[in-house]
Amino acid sequence: MKPNKKKPADTRPVKTEKSGRESRSGILLWKLLIFAFAFILYGNTIPNRYSLDDIYVTGKNPLTQQGLKALPGIFSSYYITMNAEEGGQHNYGYRPIAKATYAIEWQFFGENPHVSHFINVLLYALTGILLFRLLRRLLGNFHILFPFLTVMLFLAHPLHTEVVASLKNREELLSFAGGLLTLIFFLKYYDTGRKINILWATLAFVTGYLSKAGIMTFLAIVPLTFYFFTDIRPRKIVLMLVPLVTALLLAVVVPRLFLGETTRLIQFIENPLLTGAGIPERVGTSMMALLFYLKMLVFPHPLGFYYGYNTIPLTGIGNPLVWLSFAIHAALFVLSASPCFPIS
């Protein structure tokens, strides 16, 4: 049974001249608190230098060291281009946006990791403000403290540490920001009817994709958000997403025309599932991975500096924890779609 999808009530104050000013100043205060909280949490990363994986995008990366002159090369080459100790030349991936930001930094600041870390914290703070804006729109029936505290919990969650502290992971910040902007602009289109917002949403999505393909999850998040939080018809949701999907296809296909052939040998320690694992192992290990990250989301302890090979051992479907994971995630799926728990 489909939940009641009434459009959330507009809880904003009456737009008199005085109350309008109070509302804007109040919202600004919440945003400043979010901004300051991000720097309180991660300002201690600004004195850091480069880490191991930063060479892919900055540090001693020979391309970004060219500054603005590197931009044409960044947008016409693979994300990773290097000679591996084993397996020869590696050429793969296309994530030019984060690399381009580091080339711009090199142009104005040279080799200065502290500026780069400052910008990472700044981007993290901005994602918090974008998330706050989005939640205020979706949770209009709740007191403003609810979206505010939700954002503060999001910013403080320790699983986000590497995303902020590792310069290489700026691509994650940019991709997530692109996804948030995509949803915000689509909601603005729904609220105002102005089609220009579809264009901005599409540009935000493509920019996020060119930062990292993790933004692809928003292809599901966007329609689900409209399904649960608006009264828009499913057919209109599909039509609204047509420009988005079209632009995405172009972003996927066009780089392949000039990048050439991908060359990368995936080793066993990178993904054991690709070396002869059958369907039972694939299903079992996938369910164990879901259970591991659900546990880390709720109780992030102990944390580690490495979550690669054998963090989640290959597991078949005979493991009881596999079925526990399936039961938990099936229950979460049913609960999320239940009309007994209205969101707004």
Summary of the structure (lengths in Angstrom):
residues: 344
radius of gyration: 22.2
end to end distance: 16.6
largest distance: 68.6
contacts: 971
relative contact order: 0.11
helix: 66%
strand: 3%
